[in-house]
Amino acid sequence: MTHRRTSRRRRARTLTAVAIAVAGAVAPAAPGASAAAATASPCTPGATYGPPLPTQAVASQLIRGGFNFLEGPTWDQRTGTLLLSNMQNPTGPQGVQPSAVLRYTPPATFETFIAASGSNGLAISPDGTRLLAATHDNRTLSSYSLADRSRTTVAANYQGRAFNSPNDLTTGQDGTTYFTDPNYQRGNRADEQGGRTGVFRVRGGVVSLVDNSLPQPNGVVLSPDGKTLYVGATGANTIVKYSVLPDGSTGDRTTFATMRTPDGATIDCAGNLYWASYDEGLVHVFSPSGAQLGTISAGRNTTNAAFGGADGRTLYLTSGVSGGGFGLYQVRLNVPGNPY
């Protein structure tokens, strides 16, 4: 979910801030929302799904533009809304990018849900009560209560050394969370990772290293059965995968696919992957075997994607808009997404 930065894809390109009126109040839960809806999955165990795309080249539709830089969309089933990060240009002597979590209620309502969240990638916890966030403001992995927006730290550092700038994350049904740590939002702060960018795992409060040999790891996704972890290495134009063992640890790394500037990603109930290409302004769709099934176009500089909607078949994309700024896009697909 997606990997977001005003370098590379957030590479110190100065994105001109385009003003947008975003209300500061938090909206009440959607009518009819219930605790049961928080964990309900659109995926049917044992189901056989057909082709995910209606055609090999699909175009998405712009919902709304005028944002500065969007990232990290994730669907909240409890309220029937989409949460996403809106990042601003770097500020202050440390060059850190301010960020807020926005909430989109279909078909057209946007509001600020968490001001000054410091977030990039987002994911809903398996029990549906918390928002997990890759937070570059203090270089940690954080958790926000969806009830009162209070913040706690999930992963503060690795072996006493600060992360670069946590970027994206994915979490399993057992609560094991994997996150990427490129240096896109590190700004002018000290490098405490020895020049390396990495992938980490946090389980039961313990942070472990998955891999620190990938150049600029970005999007990260678990397969629906939780047995495979996929990571996009933006600096290598490659998507890799690892087997996941019952204790959450990972096996050897293998190459899954190659594509230009892989950014954020998501997955559907059939295990098909939807990976954003920042430079191309496309989402590449891959089968579980790595075969390319087609593409979805979305403006320019696409950063991330997430499934949502009442039936899980609406794919939301964060991407640049012609003329400047960023926007939220959507497209209806054939296979429902696998929620976090």
BALOBA-1460 file (C-alpha; in Angstrom, 3 decimals):
// residues 340
<rec num="1" residu="m" x="0.000" y="0.000" z="0.000"/>
<rec num="2" residu="t" x="2.773" y="2.656" z="-1.375"/>
<rec num="3" residu="h" x="5.655" y="4.030" z="-1.019"/>
<rec num="4" residu="r" x="5.528" y="7.662" z="-1.323"/>
<rec num="5" residu="r" x="7.873" y="10.455" z="-1.552"/>
<rec num="6" residu="t" x="8.707" y="13.715" z="-3.202"/>
<rec num="7" residu="s" x="11.934" y="12.120" z="-4.199"/>
<rec num="8" residu="r" x="12.521" y="9.393" z="-6.754"/>
<rec num="9" residu="r" x="8.918" y="9.266" z="-7.001"/>
<rec num="10" residu="r" x="9.461" y="11.713" z="-4.295"/>
<rec num="11" residu="r" x="12.824" y="12.404" z="-5.484"/>
<rec num="12" residu="a" x="13.351" y="16.042" z="-4.755"/>
<rec num="13" residu="r" x="11.128" y="17.094" z="-7.474"/>
<rec num="14" residu="t" x="9.405" y="20.167" z="-6.325"/>
<rec num="15" residu="l" x="5.758" y="19.460" z="-6.591"/>
<rec num="16" residu="t" x="3.923" y="22.711" z="-6.567"/>
<rec num="17" residu="a" x="1.403" y="22.702" z="-3.795"/>
<rec num="18" residu="v" x="-2.070" y="22.994" z="-5.196"/>
<rec num="19" residu="a" x="-4.547" y="24.290" z="-2.688"/>
<rec num="20" residu="i" x="-7.540" y="22.194" z="-1.785"/>
<rec num="21" residu="a" x="-10.197" y="22.799" z="0.809"/>
<rec num="22" residu="v" x="-10.100" y="19.827" z="3.130"/>
<rec num="23" residu="a" x="-12.286" y="20.050" z="6.200"/>
<rec num="24" residu="g" x="-10.625" y="19.426" z="9.543"/>
<rec num="25" residu="a" x="-13.563" y="17.764" z="11.239"/>
<rec num="26" residu="v" x="-13.790" y="13.992" z="11.513"/>
<rec num="27" residu="a" x="-16.944" y="12.578" z="9.987"/>
<rec num="28" residu="p" x="-19.047" y="10.083" z="11.904"/>
<rec num="29" residu="a" x="-18.974" y="6.423" z="10.961"/>
<rec num="30" residu="a" x="-20.905" y="5.563" z="7.842"/>
<rec num="31" residu="p" x="-24.540" y="4.558" z="8.422"/>
<rec num="32" residu="g" x="-24.881" y="0.856" z="9.010"/>
<rec num="33" residu="a" x="-21.198" y="0.344" z="9.784"/>
<rec num="34" residu="s" x="-20.612" y="-2.412" z="12.313"/>
<rec num="35" residu="a" x="-17.830" y="-4.294" z="14.038"/>
<rec num="36" residu="a" x="-18.561" y="-7.294" z="11.832"/>
<rec num="37" residu="a" x="-17.887" y="-5.205" z="8.742"/>
<rec num="38" residu="a" x="-14.422" y="-4.407" z="10.024"/>
<rec num="39" residu="t" x="-13.046" y="-7.867" z="9.366"/>
<rec num="40" residu="a" x="-15.383" y="-9.169" z="6.658"/>
<rec num="41" residu="s" x="-13.494" y="-10.207" z="3.547"/>
<rec num="42" residu="p" x="-14.763" y="-10.060" z="-0.036"/>
<rec num="43" residu="c" x="-12.605" y="-13.113" z="-0.803"/>
<rec num="44" residu="t" x="-14.408" y="-16.464" z="-0.981"/>
<rec num="45" residu="p" x="-12.286" y="-19.404" z="0.272"/>
<rec num="46" residu="g" x="-11.685" y="-21.929" z="-2.502"/>
<rec num="47" residu="a" x="-13.321" y="-19.751" z="-5.158"/>
<rec num="48" residu="t" x="-12.093" y="-19.763" z="-8.748"/>
<rec num="49" residu="y" x="-11.797" y="-16.322" z="-10.299"/>
<rec num="50" residu="g" x="-11.636" y="-15.395" z="-13.968"/>
<rec num="51" residu="p" x="-9.494" y="-12.731" z="-15.679"/>
<rec num="52" residu="p" x="-9.120" y="-9.688" z="-13.404"/>
<rec num="53" residu="l" x="-9.140" y="-7.060" z="-16.175"/>
<rec num="54" residu="p" x="-12.019" y="-6.386" z="-18.578"/>
<rec num="55" residu="t" x="-9.450" y="-5.622" z="-21.314"/>
<rec num="56" residu="q" x="-5.664" y="-5.811" z="-21.510"/>
<rec num="57" residu="a" x="-5.300" y="-2.010" z="-21.281"/>
<rec num="58" residu="v" x="-7.718" y="-0.351" z="-18.860"/>
<rec num="59" residu="a" x="-8.100" y="3.371" z="-18.138"/>
<rec num="60" residu="s" x="-9.026" y="4.669" z="-14.688"/>
<rec num="61" residu="q" x="-11.169" y="7.715" z="-14.005"/>
<rec num="62" residu="l" x="-10.155" y="10.760" z="-11.964"/>
<rec num="63" residu="i" x="-12.279" y="11.265" z="-8.855"/>
<rec num="64" residu="r" x="-10.636" y="14.492" z="-7.725"/>
<rec num="65" residu="g" x="-7.363" y="16.323" z="-8.272"/>
<rec num="66" residu="g" x="-5.782" y="19.330" z="-6.597"/>
<rec num="67" residu="f" x="-3.738" y="17.496" z="-3.954"/>
<rec num="68" residu="n" x="-0.009" y="17.959" z="-3.447"/>
<rec num="69" residu="f" x="1.246" y="14.353" z="-3.331"/>
<rec num="70" residu="l" x="-0.928" y="11.335" z="-2.529"/>
<rec num="71" residu="e" x="0.203" y="7.976" z="-1.207"/>
<rec num="72" residu="g" x="-0.738" y="4.951" z="0.845"/>
<rec num="73" residu="p" x="-4.452" y="4.351" z="0.116"/>
<rec num="74" residu="t" x="-6.159" y="1.721" z="2.273"/>
<rec num="75" residu="w" x="-9.841" y="0.805" z="2.571"/>
<rec num="76" residu="d" x="-11.594" y="0.927" z="5.959"/>
<rec num="77" residu="q" x="-14.433" y="-1.605" z="5.770"/>
<rec num="78" residu="r" x="-15.795" y="-0.463" z="9.122"/>
<rec num="79" residu="t" x="-16.822" y="2.922" z="7.712"/>
<rec num="80" residu="g" x="-16.826" y="2.233" z="3.980"/>
<rec num="81" residu="t" x="-14.171" y="4.884" z="3.404"/>
<rec num="82" residu="l" x="-10.692" y="5.179" z="1.914"/>
<rec num="83" residu="l" x="-7.796" y="6.550" z="3.969"/>
<rec num="84" residu="l" x="-4.741" y="7.998" z="2.220"/>
<rec num="85" residu="s" x="-1.710" y="10.166" z="2.938"/>
<rec num="86" residu="n" x="-1.349" y="13.661" z="1.476"/>
<rec num="87" residu="m" x="2.321" y="14.656" z="1.638"/>
<rec num="88" residu="q" x="3.654" y="18.191" z="1.315"/>
<rec num="89" residu="n" x="7.005" y="19.534" z="0.139"/>
<rec num="90" residu="p" x="10.010" y="19.279" z="2.516"/>
<rec num="91" residu="t" x="10.256" y="21.962" z="5.194"/>
<rec num="92" residu="g" x="12.672" y="23.079" z="7.915"/>
<rec num="93" residu="p" x="16.409" y="22.496" z="8.287"/>
<rec num="94" residu="q" x="15.928" y="18.699" z="8.331"/>
<rec num="95" residu="g" x="13.967" y="18.703" z="5.067"/>
<rec num="96" residu="v" x="11.104" y="16.561" z="6.402"/>
<rec num="97" residu="q" x="7.842" y="16.303" z="4.463"/>
<rec num="98" residu="p" x="4.684" y="17.137" z="6.446"/>
<rec num="99" residu="s" x="1.829" y="14.712" z="5.884"/>
<rec num="100" residu="a" x="-1.821" y="14.232" z="6.853"/>
<rec num="101" residu="v" x="-4.217" y="11.306" z="6.568"/>
<rec num="102" residu="l" x="-7.255" y="12.156" z="4.464"/>
<rec num="103" residu="r" x="-10.524" y="10.261" z="4.439"/>
<rec num="104" residu="y" x="-12.528" y="9.831" z="1.249"/>
<rec num="105" residu="t" x="-16.184" y="8.878" z="1.508"/>
<rec num="106" residu="p" x="-17.594" y="7.888" z="-1.894"/>
<rec num="107" residu="p" x="-18.739" y="9.424" z="-4.071"/>
<rec num="108" residu="a" x="-17.186" y="12.852" z="-3.443"/>
<rec num="109" residu="t" x="-16.364" y="13.772" z="0.182"/>
<rec num="110" residu="f" x="-12.771" y="14.415" z="1.291"/>
<rec num="111" residu="e" x="-11.787" y="15.493" z="4.808"/>
<rec num="112" residu="t" x="-8.790" y="15.502" z="7.104"/>
<rec num="113" residu="f" x="-8.869" y="12.448" z="9.367"/>
<rec num="114" residu="i" x="-5.459" y="12.776" z="11.106"/>
<rec num="115" residu="a" x="-3.617" y="16.082" z="10.834"/>
<rec num="116" residu="a" x="0.189" y="16.023" z="11.057"/>
<rec num="117" residu="s" x="0.252" y="12.216" z="10.765"/>
<rec num="118" residu="g" x="3.759" y="12.146" z="9.276"/>
<rec num="119" residu="s" x="2.606" y="9.159" z="7.227"/>
<rec num="120" residu="n" x="3.301" y="7.559" z="3.900"/>
<rec num="121" residu="g" x="2.074" y="3.954" z="3.465"/>
<rec num="122" residu="l" x="-1.036" y="2.878" z="5.420"/>
<rec num="123" residu="a" x="-2.821" y="-0.372" z="6.304"/>
<rec num="124" residu="i" x="-5.784" y="-1.303" z="8.478"/>
<rec num="125" residu="s" x="-5.002" y="-3.743" z="11.302"/>
<rec num="126" residu="p" x="-6.529" y="-7.244" z="10.978"/>
<rec num="127" residu="d" x="-9.121" y="-6.499" z="13.683"/>
<rec num="128" residu="g" x="-10.190" y="-3.307" z="11.917"/>
<rec num="129" residu="t" x="-9.590" y="-1.027" z="14.896"/>
<rec num="130" residu="r" x="-6.266" y="0.638" z="14.081"/>
<rec num="131" residu="l" x="-4.491" y="2.357" z="11.221"/>
<rec num="132" residu="l" x="-0.910" y="1.169" z="10.780"/>
<rec num="133" residu="a" x="1.333" y="3.808" z="9.232"/>
<rec num="134" residu="a" x="4.861" y="4.075" z="7.877"/>
<rec num="135" residu="t" x="5.742" y="7.376" z="9.519"/>
<rec num="136" residu="h" x="8.717" y="9.260" z="8.132"/>
<rec num="137" residu="d" x="8.219" y="12.259" z="10.444"/>
<rec num="138" residu="n" x="9.941" y="10.431" z="13.322"/>
<rec num="139" residu="r" x="11.337" y="7.513" z="11.253"/>
<rec num="140" residu="t" x="9.166" y="4.832" z="12.869"/>
<rec num="141" residu="l" x="6.271" y="2.485" z="12.248"/>
<rec num="142" residu="s" x="3.199" y="3.856" z="14.035"/>
<rec num="143" residu="s" x="-0.347" y="2.827" z="14.897"/>
<rec num="144" residu="y" x="-3.319" y="5.192" z="15.114"/>
<rec num="145" residu="s" x="-6.547" y="4.294" z="16.890"/>
<rec num="146" residu="l" x="-9.418" y="4.651" z="14.435"/>
<rec num="147" residu="a" x="-11.683" y="5.525" z="17.369"/>
<rec num="148" residu="d" x="-9.794" y="8.477" z="18.864"/>
<rec num="149" residu="r" x="-6.775" y="8.916" z="16.514"/>
<rec num="150" residu="s" x="-4.276" y="8.428" z="19.371"/>
<rec num="151" residu="r" x="-0.801" y="7.410" z="18.198"/>
<rec num="152" residu="t" x="1.506" y="4.689" z="19.470"/>
<rec num="153" residu="t" x="4.869" y="3.431" z="18.209"/>
<rec num="154" residu="v" x="5.004" y="-0.086" z="16.743"/>
<rec num="155" residu="a" x="8.679" y="-0.127" z="15.666"/>
<rec num="156" residu="a" x="11.032" y="2.587" z="16.938"/>
<rec num="157" residu="n" x="14.380" y="1.433" z="15.526"/>
<rec num="158" residu="y" x="16.460" y="-1.599" z="14.611"/>
<rec num="159" residu="q" x="19.124" y="-2.588" z="17.135"/>
<rec num="160" residu="g" x="19.120" y="0.967" z="18.479"/>
<rec num="161" residu="r" x="19.648" y="2.602" z="15.079"/>
<rec num="162" residu="a" x="17.021" y="4.855" z="13.537"/>
<rec num="163" residu="f" x="15.380" y="3.736" z="10.319"/>
<rec num="164" residu="n" x="15.880" y="5.822" z="7.171"/>
<rec num="165" residu="s" x="12.251" y="6.741" z="6.418"/>
<rec num="166" residu="p" x="9.684" y="3.925" z="6.630"/>
<rec num="167" residu="n" x="7.695" y="4.005" z="3.429"/>
<rec num="168" residu="d" x="5.163" y="1.216" z="2.938"/>
<rec num="169" residu="l" x="3.800" y="-1.760" z="4.858"/>
<rec num="170" residu="t" x="1.638" y="-4.860" z="4.789"/>
<rec num="171" residu="t" x="0.260" y="-6.872" z="7.681"/>
<rec num="172" residu="g" x="-0.837" y="-10.495" z="8.025"/>
<rec num="173" residu="q" x="-3.856" y="-11.931" z="9.815"/>
<rec num="174" residu="d" x="-1.602" y="-12.874" z="12.745"/>
<rec num="175" residu="g" x="-0.497" y="-9.241" z="13.116"/>
<rec num="176" residu="t" x="3.004" y="-9.729" z="11.704"/>
<rec num="177" residu="t" x="3.822" y="-6.545" z="9.795"/>
<rec num="178" residu="y" x="6.453" y="-6.051" z="7.095"/>
<rec num="179" residu="f" x="7.647" y="-2.615" z="6.029"/>
<rec num="180" residu="t" x="10.129" y="-1.057" z="3.647"/>
<rec num="181" residu="d" x="12.749" y="1.521" z="4.599"/>
<rec num="182" residu="p" x="14.221" y="3.435" z="1.637"/>
<rec num="183" residu="n" x="15.771" y="6.868" z="2.253"/>
<rec num="184" residu="y" x="13.351" y="8.985" z="0.207"/>
<rec num="185" residu="q" x="12.021" y="10.989" z="3.181"/>
<rec num="186" residu="r" x="15.103" y="10.920" z="5.380"/>
<rec num="187" residu="g" x="15.870" y="14.490" z="4.337"/>
<rec num="188" residu="n" x="18.904" y="15.972" z="6.047"/>
<rec num="189" residu="r" x="18.771" y="13.655" z="9.052"/>
<rec num="190" residu="a" x="21.684" y="11.368" z="9.871"/>
<rec num="191" residu="d" x="22.037" y="8.000" z="8.136"/>
<rec num="192" residu="e" x="22.016" y="5.385" z="10.918"/>
<rec num="193" residu="q" x="21.620" y="2.373" z="8.606"/>
<rec num="194" residu="g" x="25.151" y="2.474" z="7.206"/>
<rec num="195" residu="g" x="24.114" y="3.473" z="3.703"/>
<rec num="196" residu="r" x="21.722" y="0.527" z="3.359"/>
<rec num="197" residu="t" x="18.002" y="0.507" z="2.645"/>
<rec num="198" residu="g" x="15.990" y="-2.417" z="3.930"/>
<rec num="199" residu="v" x="12.899" y="-4.490" z="4.546"/>
<rec num="200" residu="f" x="11.919" y="-5.211" z="8.153"/>
<rec num="201" residu="r" x="9.449" y="-7.350" z="10.062"/>
<rec num="202" residu="v" x="7.825" y="-6.551" z="13.412"/>
<rec num="203" residu="r" x="6.062" y="-9.286" z="15.373"/>
<rec num="204" residu="g" x="5.106" y="-9.103" z="19.022"/>
<rec num="205" residu="g" x="7.016" y="-5.846" z="19.371"/>
<rec num="206" residu="v" x="10.277" y="-7.389" z="18.114"/>
<rec num="207" residu="v" x="11.845" y="-5.868" z="14.984"/>
<rec num="208" residu="s" x="13.796" y="-8.207" z="12.679"/>
<rec num="209" residu="l" x="15.669" y="-7.610" z="9.450"/>
<rec num="210" residu="v" x="14.292" y="-9.303" z="6.328"/>
<rec num="211" residu="d" x="16.757" y="-7.921" z="3.768"/>
<rec num="212" residu="n" x="19.102" y="-4.921" z="3.623"/>
<rec num="213" residu="s" x="20.563" y="-5.536" z="0.166"/>
<rec num="214" residu="l" x="17.685" y="-4.163" z="-1.940"/>
<rec num="215" residu="p" x="18.204" y="-0.691" z="-3.468"/>
<rec num="216" residu="q" x="15.311" y="1.545" z="-2.391"/>
<rec num="217" residu="p" x="12.681" y="-1.056" z="-1.434"/>
<rec num="218" residu="n" x="9.237" y="0.432" z="-1.836"/>
<rec num="219" residu="g" x="5.868" y="-1.332" z="-2.206"/>
<rec num="220" residu="v" x="5.345" y="-4.449" z="-0.109"/>
<rec num="221" residu="v" x="2.469" y="-6.966" z="-0.264"/>
<rec num="222" residu="l" x="1.536" y="-10.322" z="1.281"/>
<rec num="223" residu="s" x="-0.194" y="-13.007" z="-0.762"/>
<rec num="224" residu="p" x="-3.792" y="-13.850" z="0.283"/>
<rec num="225" residu="d" x="-2.638" y="-17.027" z="2.040"/>
<rec num="226" residu="g" x="0.154" y="-15.136" z="3.826"/>
<rec num="227" residu="k" x="2.824" y="-17.514" z="2.502"/>
<rec num="228" residu="t" x="4.584" y="-15.149" z="0.065"/>
<rec num="229" residu="l" x="5.960" y="-11.647" z="0.600"/>
<rec num="230" residu="y" x="6.473" y="-9.399" z="-2.441"/>
<rec num="231" residu="v" x="8.692" y="-6.297" z="-2.432"/>
<rec num="232" residu="g" x="9.330" y="-3.790" z="-5.209"/>
<rec num="233" residu="a" x="12.896" y="-2.451" z="-5.410"/>
<rec num="234" residu="t" x="12.587" y="0.917" z="-7.123"/>
<rec num="235" residu="g" x="16.345" y="1.271" z="-7.436"/>
<rec num="236" residu="a" x="16.636" y="-2.029" z="-9.326"/>
<rec num="237" residu="n" x="13.411" y="-1.939" z="-11.408"/>
<rec num="238" residu="t" x="12.588" y="-5.332" z="-9.930"/>
<rec num="239" residu="i" x="9.898" y="-7.060" z="-7.870"/>
<rec num="240" residu="v" x="11.209" y="-9.837" z="-5.636"/>
<rec num="241" residu="k" x="9.464" y="-12.403" z="-3.471"/>
<rec num="242" residu="y" x="10.219" y="-14.371" z="-0.300"/>
<rec num="243" residu="s" x="8.529" y="-17.440" z="1.143"/>
<rec num="244" residu="v" x="6.968" y="-16.743" z="4.549"/>
<rec num="245" residu="l" x="7.277" y="-19.352" z="7.295"/>
<rec num="246" residu="p" x="4.658" y="-19.948" z="10.036"/>
<rec num="247" residu="d" x="6.624" y="-17.826" z="12.528"/>
<rec num="248" residu="g" x="6.658" y="-14.873" z="10.111"/>
<rec num="249" residu="s" x="10.311" y="-15.267" z="9.138"/>
<rec num="250" residu="t" x="11.213" y="-15.335" z="5.450"/>
<rec num="251" residu="g" x="13.097" y="-17.697" z="3.167"/>
<rec num="252" residu="d" x="15.398" y="-16.998" z="0.243"/>
<rec num="253" residu="r" x="14.749" y="-14.149" z="-2.157"/>
<rec num="254" residu="t" x="13.872" y="-14.790" z="-5.808"/>
<rec num="255" residu="t" x="12.985" y="-12.443" z="-8.679"/>
<rec num="256" residu="f" x="9.253" y="-12.269" z="-9.396"/>
<rec num="257" residu="a" x="9.110" y="-9.733" z="-12.259"/>
<rec num="258" residu="t" x="10.849" y="-6.714" z="-13.727"/>
<rec num="259" residu="m" x="9.268" y="-3.319" z="-14.449"/>
<rec num="260" residu="r" x="10.174" y="0.355" z="-14.398"/>
<rec num="261" residu="t" x="10.251" y="2.150" z="-11.034"/>
<rec num="262" residu="p" x="7.963" y="-0.146" z="-9.020"/>
<rec num="263" residu="d" x="6.206" y="1.884" z="-6.335"/>
<rec num="264" residu="g" x="3.186" y="0.881" z="-4.226"/>
<rec num="265" residu="a" x="1.105" y="-2.236" z="-4.828"/>
<rec num="266" residu="t" x="-1.911" y="-4.289" z="-3.861"/>
<rec num="267" residu="i" x="-3.280" y="-7.785" z="-4.514"/>
<rec num="268" residu="d" x="-6.617" y="-9.415" z="-5.298"/>
<rec num="269" residu="c" x="-8.338" y="-12.531" z="-3.980"/>
<rec num="270" residu="a" x="-6.857" y="-14.650" z="-6.789"/>
<rec num="271" residu="g" x="-3.316" y="-13.529" z="-5.918"/>
<rec num="272" residu="n" x="-2.918" y="-11.228" z="-8.923"/>
<rec num="273" residu="l" x="-0.603" y="-8.300" z="-8.160"/>
<rec num="274" residu="y" x="-1.252" y="-4.663" z="-9.106"/>
<rec num="275" residu="w" x="2.027" y="-2.736" z="-9.066"/>
<rec num="276" residu="a" x="2.291" y="1.004" z="-9.684"/>
<rec num="277" residu="s" x="5.055" y="2.279" z="-11.965"/>
<rec num="278" residu="y" x="5.944" y="5.794" z="-10.884"/>
<rec num="279" residu="d" x="7.730" y="6.805" z="-14.076"/>
<rec num="280" residu="e" x="5.173" y="5.268" z="-16.442"/>
<rec num="281" residu="g" x="1.939" y="6.416" z="-14.801"/>
<rec num="282" residu="l" x="0.655" y="2.846" z="-15.038"/>
<rec num="283" residu="v" x="-0.311" y="-0.056" z="-12.825"/>
<rec num="284" residu="h" x="1.088" y="-3.345" z="-14.120"/>
<rec num="285" residu="v" x="-1.020" y="-6.418" z="-13.366"/>
<rec num="286" residu="f" x="0.761" y="-9.747" z="-12.831"/>
<rec num="287" residu="s" x="-0.600" y="-13.237" z="-12.255"/>
<rec num="288" residu="p" x="0.745" y="-15.203" z="-9.256"/>
<rec num="289" residu="s" x="3.209" y="-16.869" z="-11.651"/>
<rec num="290" residu="g" x="4.650" y="-13.508" z="-12.728"/>
<rec num="291" residu="a" x="2.973" y="-13.367" z="-16.147"/>
<rec num="292" residu="q" x="1.919" y="-9.851" z="-17.117"/>
<rec num="293" residu="l" x="-1.852" y="-9.658" z="-17.617"/>
<rec num="294" residu="g" x="-2.214" y="-6.018" z="-18.657"/>
<rec num="295" residu="t" x="-2.013" y="-2.436" z="-17.446"/>
<rec num="296" residu="i" x="-4.205" y="0.244" z="-15.900"/>
<rec num="297" residu="s" x="-3.466" y="3.857" z="-16.801"/>
<rec num="298" residu="a" x="-3.811" y="6.654" z="-14.263"/>
<rec num="299" residu="g" x="-2.516" y="10.136" z="-15.005"/>
<rec num="300" residu="r" x="1.222" y="10.484" z="-14.451"/>
<rec num="301" residu="n" x="3.647" y="9.327" z="-11.751"/>
<rec num="302" residu="t" x="1.429" y="6.656" z="-10.213"/>
<rec num="303" residu="t" x="2.352" y="5.944" z="-6.599"/>
<rec num="304" residu="n" x="-0.003" y="3.330" z="-5.170"/>
<rec num="305" residu="a" x="-3.226" y="1.316" z="-5.393"/>
<rec num="306" residu="a" x="-5.779" y="-0.255" z="-3.050"/>
<rec num="307" residu="f" x="-9.016" y="-2.182" z="-3.454"/>
<rec num="308" residu="g" x="-12.213" y="-1.008" z="-1.819"/>
<rec num="309" residu="g" x="-15.918" y="-0.468" z="-2.307"/>
<rec num="310" residu="a" x="-18.827" y="-2.481" z="-0.963"/>
<rec num="311" residu="d" x="-17.908" y="-5.546" z="-3.033"/>
<rec num="312" residu="g" x="-14.124" y="-5.025" z="-3.020"/>
<rec num="313" residu="r" x="-13.960" y="-4.639" z="-6.807"/>
<rec num="314" residu="t" x="-13.129" y="-0.929" z="-7.041"/>
<rec num="315" residu="l" x="-9.421" y="-0.249" z="-7.436"/>
<rec num="316" residu="y" x="-8.344" y="3.166" z="-6.158"/>
<rec num="317" residu="l" x="-5.112" y="4.694" z="-7.462"/>
<rec num="318" residu="t" x="-3.042" y="7.671" z="-6.343"/>
<rec num="319" residu="s" x="-1.363" y="9.379" z="-9.266"/>
<rec num="320" residu="g" x="-0.323" y="12.700" z="-10.737"/>
<rec num="321" residu="v" x="-2.719" y="14.868" z="-12.687"/>
<rec num="322" residu="s" x="-1.970" y="16.493" z="-16.027"/>
<rec num="323" residu="g" x="-1.027" y="20.098" z="-15.337"/>
<rec num="324" residu="g" x="0.330" y="19.468" z="-11.826"/>
<rec num="325" residu="g" x="-0.556" y="18.096" z="-8.435"/>
<rec num="326" residu="f" x="-2.005" y="14.711" z="-7.579"/>
<rec num="327" residu="g" x="-5.382" y="13.057" z="-7.681"/>
<rec num="328" residu="l" x="-7.355" y="10.006" z="-6.647"/>
<rec num="329" residu="y" x="-8.520" y="7.702" z="-9.456"/>
<rec num="330" residu="q" x="-10.777" y="4.659" z="-9.594"/>
<rec num="331" residu="v" x="-11.610" y="1.742" z="-11.885"/>
<rec num="332" residu="r" x="-13.991" y="-1.203" z="-11.583"/>
<rec num="333" residu="l" x="-12.385" y="-4.650" z="-11.998"/>
<rec num="334" residu="n" x="-13.555" y="-8.262" z="-12.152"/>
<rec num="335" residu="v" x="-11.888" y="-9.779" z="-9.081"/>
<rec num="336" residu="p" x="-12.262" y="-8.370" z="-5.545"/>
<rec num="337" residu="g" x="-9.168" y="-7.251" z="-3.683"/>
<rec num="338" residu="n" x="-7.654" y="-8.957" z="-0.694"/>
<rec num="339" residu="p" x="-7.964" y="-6.538" z="2.250"/>
<rec num="340" residu="y" x="-5.214" y="-6.043" z="4.794"/>
